[in-house]
């Protein structure tokens, strides 16, 4: 029997299971792969063993950073990418790098540096969930860390002033969103009808930007014009997290969701056994029909949820 796994992360609001993009990424991947995570929401990131979130704890193993957590889940036979070809695996790495280079700086700026957004939304939300007196200090610390991260990666020549940096990161972010929208097209997920690691990362980055209500919304407005990306976020929230606009599970869905989770786990275990016996079966028609399972999930999805937020 597999050891229990507990994920510590920032909590959610406005219809999202977490307001933290990296936590959302791990939570979505766990849903896609059927990994049985127990989610432990925290109010203070310093209370985690490595002073960072998300953090996965399994017996005496403590892992932080989404990429390392996802690798650990794959080693436990919870693999959302087992159907991908080598080229698709390379594309996944390339798009994740694109997200971190082009979209993340603008996300950090939107949530933590843009003065009006920070003062009216980000700071009050986090401060209300952090115990006093840390509530007076920690949001400001997180804001300074976000700005330092932006300047460290994007503040060199030829961009010397903060105004120039801001203009460039928003141009890059809009270009990144356009590329993601073009790549997704009319597909349900980025590699067809089955969600993978790339879908988890894109959802983690986009959902907070899509759902939060900010006074300064230039990047959010651009995202909302890309209707296929908005539909992508809504479908994942509805099908995998069963969230309504109030952020609660709709009546009568809890049992069905639990059964679907168990079914996903059984399919993953069976597929991993087949994969271990013969790698060639990855391309065989005998491979477990996870796509059918996912299509059934998607059929129940309609509109989803409200609003959210992010931390560096």
N, C-alpha and C positions, 0 to 999 in steps of 0.2 A: 504494500500500500504506500502511495506517494506521501511524502511528508507534507503537512499543511503549509500553505503559503499565505502570508499576510502582507498587504500593500499599504504603506502609510503615505498619505497624500493630502493636499489641501482639499477642503470640502467644496461642495457645489452650490449653485444658486441659479435662479432664472432658467430653470429647465435643463441645466447641465449637471452631470454627475460630479464634475470638478471644474473649477475655474482656472486650473493650472494646465497649460498646454502639454507639458511632458507627462503629467499624471494622466491626462485624457488619452494620450498616445498609448500608455501601458494598459489602461483600463479597456480601451477599444481592442487592442491586440488580444488581451485575455478573453474578451467576448468572442472574437473571431476564431480563436484557436480552441476554445472550450476549457481554458485553464481555470481551475477552481480557486480563485483568489478571494480571500477575505479582506475587504477594504476597511481600513481604519483611518477615518478622517481626523486631521489634527488642526489645531489652531495656531501652532507655533512651530516653525520648521526647525528651531533649535532643539526641540524635544526628540528628534529622530537621532539614531545612533551616529550618523555621519553628518549631522547638521545640514541635511539637504533632503529634498523630496523630488520625485517619488523614491521610496526606499522599499525594497522587497526583503522580507525576513522569512527564512525557511530553516527551521531548527537553529543551528548555530551559524548559518550563512546569512550575511547581510550584504545586499547589493544595491547600489545607487546608479543613476544614469539610465535613461530608457534603453539605449543600445545594449548595455550589459544585462539589464533585466530581461530583455527580449531573447538574448542569447541563452540565458539561463533557462527560460521557459522552453526554448527549442530543445535543450538538452534533456528536459523532463518529458519530451515527446509531445509537446504542445506547439505544433508547427503550422502556421497559417500560410507558409510559402512552399509547401512540399510539391505543389503542382507547377511551379514556375520553372521556365527554362533558364539556361545560363544567361541568355541575353536579357530576359526579364529581370533576373536577379541583378545584373549590372545596371539596368535602367532604374531599378529601385534605389540602389546606392547613389546614382547620379541625381535623381529627383530629391532625395533626402538632403544631399549636399546643397542643392539649389534652394530648398526651403530654408536651411540654416543660414545660407549666405545672403539671400535676397529678401526673404520674407520676415525672418526673425527680427532683424534690426528695426523694421517698421512696426512690428507688433510691440516690441519693448518700448519704443517711443510712444506709440498710441496709448499704452496702458500706464507707463511709469514716468515719462518725461514730459509729454504734452501737459502744460500746467493746468488747463481747465479740466481736462479729463482726470488727471491725477487728484486734484483738489475736490472735485465734486463726486467722483465715483470710486476710483481705485483706493485712495487712502482711507476714506470713510468705511468702505466695505471690509478691508483687511483689519483696520484698527478696531472695528466692532467685534472682531472674532479673535483678537489676540489679548491675552490677559494684561491688565495694568500691572506694572508701568511699561512693559515692553510695547504696548500699543502706541506709546508716545514716541518710540524710537525705531522699531523694526520697519514700518512702512517707508520711512525716510531712508533707512539703510538699503532697502530693496530698490528704491528709486535711484539712489546714487550708484548702486552696482549695475543697474540697467544702463545708465548713462555712460559709465566707464566702459562697459562692454561694447556699446555702440562706437564710442570714440576710439577704442583700442583697435577695432576691426575696420572702421570706415573713416577715421579722422585724419588719415595721412594725406600727403600731396596727391592730387591737386586740390583737395577739399580741406581748407584750413579753418574756416569759420563754422560754427554750429548751424547757422542758417543754410550754408551750402551742403553740409552733411545731411540735414533734414530733407532738403529738396531731393537729393540724390537717393536716399534710402526709400523715399516714397515712390520715386520713379521706378526703382528696381523692384519694389514690392508689387506695384501694379503690373509690371511686365511679367513677374513670376505668376501672379494670379491668372493673367491671360494665357500663359503657357500651360498651366494646370487645367484651365477650362478647355483649351484646345485638345489637350491629351485625353481628358475624360470623355469629351464629346457627348454622345447619347448613351454611353455605357452606364451600367449601374455602378460598377467599380472600375478602378484603373486598369485591371487586367481581366475584365469580363464580368462574370456573374458571381465571383467568389472574392471576398475581401482579403487583403494581404497586409504585409507590413507597411507598404506604401500608403494604403488607405488609412491605416491607423495613424501614421504621421501626419498626413494631410488633414484628417479629421481633428487631430489634436491642435494643429496650428489654426485651422479655419473656424472651428466651432465657437471659440470665445470671441473672435473678431466679428463673427456673424451675429451672435446673439446678444452681446452686451449693448446697453443703451448709453451712448456717450454724447456730450454736447458737440465735440469736434469729431466728425465722422468721415473724413475724406476717403480713407482707405475702406471703411465699411461700406460707404456708398458705392464704391467701385466694385466691391465683392458682390453686393446685392444686384448689380446689373448682370452678373454672370450666373444666370438662373440654374445652370446645371450643377455648379458648385454648391449653391444653396440647397438644391434638392438632394444632393449627396449628403450634406450634413443632416438634413431633416430625416432622410431615410435611415441613417445609422442610429440616430436618437430614438426613432420610433421602433425600429425593428430589433435593435440590440439592447437598448436601455429602457424601452417601454415607457418613455416619458411623455406626458402631455404638456400643455402650455403652462400648467401650474407646477410641473416638475415632479408629480407623483405618479405612481403606477395606476393605470386605469383599472376600474373594477373588473374582476374576472380574468385578468391577464396574468396574475402572479403564477398560478399553477401552470398555465401554458408555457410561460417563459421558463420555468424550472424544468419542464419536460423537454423543451427545445435545447436547453443547456446540457441536459444529460445526453440527449441524442447526439449533439455535436461532439461531446467527449468520446462517446462510443465510436463514432465514425473516425475521429482522429486516431484513436488507439488502433483500430483495425487497419487504417491506411499506413500507419507507421510500421506495423508488423510486416505488411506486404512490402513496403519500401526496404526494410532491412533484409528481407529474404532475397530480393532481386531488384536492383536499381532500375533495370529496364522496364519494370512494371509501371514506372512513373508515367510512361506514355501509352500504356496499354488501356484498351477499353474496359478491362476488368477493374480499373482503379475505383475506389469507393466514390459513390455519387454525391460528393459534398455540394456540388453545384445545385442539385435538386433541393437539398436541405436549405441552402441559402435563398433559392428562389421562393421557397415557401415562406421563409422569414420576410422577404421583401414584399410579398404579396399583401401582408398585413399592414404595411406602412403607408401612411398618408402624410399628413402634415405633422410637424413636431413642435418644437419648443421655443422658448423665449430667449434669454439673454445671459451674458457671462463675462469672464474676466481672467487676466493672466498675470503670472509672476515671473521674474527673471530666473 
